[in-house]
Amino acid sequence: MLTDEDKAIIDLAREHPVWSGTLEGRIRDELDMSPVAFLQRLNYLADDRDANEYAPAVLRRIREWRP
């Protein structure tokens, strides 16, 4: 089950498809977490079934970024 924070992380990734300084500021201001913690959680969510039902296109894009 996705938490509100998980949904906020995915929604923020949806709004900012390209990494920018603006995204870093929003991560800190809106989610009160570091950009590293944001990326770690987003990477985890990319493999989560519930998250993929919530936002399949966003998380498919995240999986494609992986090396």
Secondary structure, 3 states (H helix, E strand, C coil): CCCHHHHHHHHHHHHCCCCCHHHHHHHHHHHCCCHHHHHHHHHHHCCCHHHHHHCHHHHHHHHHHCC
